[in-house]
Amino acid sequence: MGKTCKIIRKSIFLFLKNYQYCTSTPTLLAFPFAASYLLTQSLITSSDVFPLVHARLRSLFLAAGFPISSELFAILNIKLSQTILTFIFVSPFAFSFLLLSKASIIKSLNHHNKLSEHPSFSWILLFNPLFITQLCNSLLILAANATCFFFLVIFFNFFDVLGLLAPKPLLLLSATGAIIYSIILANAYIISNLALVSSGMEKNGGFISILKACVMIQGRTATALSLAVPINLGLAATEALFQYRIVRAYNRAIAPNSAVLVEGVFIAYLYAVLLVLDTVVGCVFWKSCKTDYQIYQEEMYFHQIEIQERDGMSFAKTKALDMIA
């Protein structure tokens, strides 16, 4: 917990110290993604495509053997339908503007623990490794979802064969499945975010960045999860604020209101600021993981030297005794 608080304090200090830069170029670059994401979340459920995707997923889950009365089945069906449509509509902005925003922050924090006061546009060169890594991250998330569904299908079908899918056991099984699914996806998202930062810092994208992230995060999963919780809570609160202030007001209004439009732009800007802060936290966490990993490697190196010296002294002592004998 102390490590988490230290990283959060350091990230907030860097953000506030360079407030003008953080709220200008990176935030304006992230703004199209933030606006498209908030609007997509509001328009998906009312679109004509959502019932089609929902019906297709329902048929797929029923064919796989999910019990129709399971609460987990209903929640997964709705959330996956929303996630698929959101990914389709938001991907052009996520693979362009959001990556450029992350590149500008990562480049500024690459060699120093402070943001450059007069940053150049050299951070555009980081777009290619970030883009490749983001594609690999998408495959990782897809693989994590497929693996979860595979084991959930086996899980429910196994208990169905045993005849244990009564209402009360089914509720317990659904809760267990939801917890396991959430843990796997949370770890996949954490590794994906750390891989993006790693690819930007080392200018090397692809699956190698994901493998490095998996190595660096060992023993620090709890810290990564605790760092992700405040940012995700802030993003969720901003989404709820957009729904409450903009979507509800727009549905009630007969004619478009300029005040509602201005407020919507401000909320989307606030969402973009949180995305920038999330990138700063990721960079500070990556530096912390790299420092700890280097210290661990040095300790292992000196430990091996001590073992070799101890073995060498023992060998020399044994050799001398043999010569005396």
N, C-alpha and C positions, 0 to 999 in steps of 0.2 A: 504493500500500500504506500509505503514511503517513497519507493521508486516511482510509482505512478504520479503522486503529488509533485515530485520534483520535476518530472517531464512536463506535466501540465503547467506548472508555474513558469518553467523556462520557455515553453511555447507561447504562453500568453505574454510574457515579457518581450520576446522577440516580435510578436505581432503588434503590441502597443508601441514599442520603440520605433518601429517602422510602419506606423499606421498609415501614413500618406501613400507609401508605395503599395502596401497590401490591399488597400481599399481603392486603388486606381487600376493599374494594368491587370493584375491577376483576377481581381473581382469582376472587372468589365468583361474579361475573356470568359469567365465562368457564368456570367449573367444569362446568355442565351440558353445554356443547358438548364440553369435553375428555372427560368421562365417556362421553358418547354416541359420540364418535369412536373412543375406545379399545375400547369394547364392540362397536361395529359392525365394526371391523377384525378382531375375534376371531370374530364370529359369521357373517360373510359367507360364508366358504368352506365352512362346515358347513351352510348353509341350503339349502333346496330351490329357491330362486330363482336361485342362482348358476349351476347347470348350464344352466338355461334361457337366461339372458342370454349365457352363454359360447357356447352352441350357435348362438344367433341372430347374434352377432357373427362367429362362425366362418363361417357361411353367407354373411354380408354381405361379408367379406373375400375369400372364395373367388370370389364373383360379381364382385367388383371386379377380380380378376386377381392378387391376392397369391399368390406361390408357397407351397404348403402346407409345403414343407420349410424355409422361411426361419425362422431363429431370431427375427428381428424380428417376424414374423407371430405366433408363439406367445407372445412376451412381451407384445406389444400387446394380444393377445386377452385374456390373463389380467388385465393391469393395467387395461385399460379396463372390463372386467366389474366388477372391484372398485371402480373409481372411480365408475362409474354408480350402483351400489348404495349406496355410501357417501354420494354426493351426495343420493340420494333420502331416505335415512334420517336424515341429519345436517342437511339444509337447514333444517328448522324451528328448530333450535338455532343454526345459523350466521346466520340472518337475524333472530334476536331477541337471545339472550343474548350471543353473541360481538360483535355490533354495539354493544350497550349497553356492554360492557366496553371496546371501542375508543373509544366516545364519551366515557366518563369519563376516559380517559387523554388523549385529544386535547384535550378542553376544558381540562384542567388545564395542558397545555403550549401552549395557544393563543397567549398573549401573553407568556409568560415562559419562561425556561429552567429553571424549577423548578416542582414540583408544589405546588399550593395545600395548605396545612396543614389548612384547614377547608373542603373543597369543598362546594358546594351541589349540588342536583339539577338545575341548569340544563342539564347535559350531556344530559338526556333530549331536549332540543330538537334535538340533532344527529342523532337517530335517523332522521328522514325523509331528509335528504340522504345519509346513509350507506346507508340502505336502497335508495334509488334508484340510487346508484353501485354497490352490490353487485349489483343486478340487471343493470346495464350491464356490470359485470365478468364476470358469468356468460355473457352474450352474447359478450363478447370472447374468453373462454376457449373457448367453443363454436366461434366463428369460427376461432380459431387451430388447433384440432384438425381442423376440417373442411378448412382450407387445407393443413395438413400431409398429411392423408390423400389429398387430391386430387393433390398433387404426388408423393407416394409411389406412388400408383397409376400415374401417367404414367411415373414413373421406372422401376418394375419392368416395366411392359408394354413400354416402349421397349427395354430390354435383353433382354426375352424375345423380341421380334421380331428382334433382332440375334443371338439364339442364344447369349447370354453368361451364362445362368443355370446354369452348372455349379456344383458344390458350393463350390469355392474362390472364384470370383468372387462367388457368391451371399453368402458370408460377409462379404466385403469390402463389398458393396453394402448388406447389412443393417446393418453397423457404421456406414457413412456415413449411411444413413437415420436410424439411432437418434441419432447426434450432431446432425444437422440438426433432428430432431424435438425433442430436448431443449433445444437453443438457443432455438428459437422459443417453446416453452412456458415456459422460464425467463424470457424477456423479457416474455411476456404476464403471468405472475404478478407480476413486479416492477412492471410498469406498473399492474396492478390494485391492489396494496398501496399504491403511492404515490398513486394516484387516491383511494383511501379516505381517506388522511391529508389530502390536498388538499381533499376535499369537507368534511371535518370542520373544518379550519382556516379555510376561507373560507365555510363554510355554504352551499355551492352544489354540489348533486349532479348526477349524470347524465353524459352523454358528454362534457360540457365539462371535467369533472375528468380524464377519461381523456386528452383532448387536451392539457390543461395538463401532465399527468404525462409525456406523450410529449415535449413541448418541454423540460421541466425536466431530463429524464434524459439528454438528448443529451450525449455526451462523458463520462458518468458511469456507463455500463452496467457497466464492470468493477468499479467501487466498489460498485454495488448488488448485483452477483452475489457479491462477496466478503463483503458484509454478510449476505447470505441464507444462505451456507454454514454458519456456526457455529450459527445458530438452527435450521436444518433438521437439522443433525447432532444437536443436543440433543433435538429433537422425535423424531427417528428412534430415538435411544438410549432415550428414555422409552417409546416404543411397544414396543421390543424388551424392555425391562425388564418392562413389563406382560405381554407374552406369556410371558416366562420365569418370572416370579414368581406371576402370578395365573392365567393361562389353563392353564398346565401343572399347577399345584397343584390347580386346580378339577377338571381332567379326571382327576387321580389320586385325588382325595378321594371317598369314598363319600357322606359327608354334608357339608353346607355348614359351613365353618369361619369363625368370627367374626374370627380373626386375619387370614385371607386377605382378608376383606371390608374390614377396616381398612386393610390394606396397599394394597388396590386404590384406596381413597378417597385415600390419601396420594399414590399415583402419579398419579392423575387431577388432584389439586391441584397437583402439581409440573408437570404438563403445562400447566395453566392459567397458572401463574406464567411459564413460558416464552413463552406466547402474549402475556402482558402485556409482558414484556421485548421481544418482537418489535415490539409497537406503539410502545414507547418509542424503539427504534432507528429505526423508520420516521419518527417525528416529528422526531427529531434529524437524520436524513438529509434530510427535506423542508426543514427550516430551512436546512441547509447548501446544498442545491440552490437555494433561493430567494435566499440571500445571494449565491452565485456568479452567478446569473442577473442580479440587480440590478446587481452590479459590472460584468458584461459589458455590460448595457444602458447604464450610465453611461459606460463607456469608448467604446462606439460613438457615443454622443451627443456627447461632447467631440471625438471624431475627426471627426465630421461638421462640427462647428463650426469646427475647424481647417481643414478642406478648404474650407468656405465662406469663411472669412476669407482663406485663401490665394488662392482664386479671385477674391475681391473686390479684394484688393490688386493682383493681376495685371491685373484689368480696369481699375482706376483708373490704374495705371501705363501701360497701353496707351493709354487715353483721353488721358492727359496728353501722351504722345509724339505722338499724332495731332494734338493741338491745337498743339503746338510746330511740327510739320511744316506 
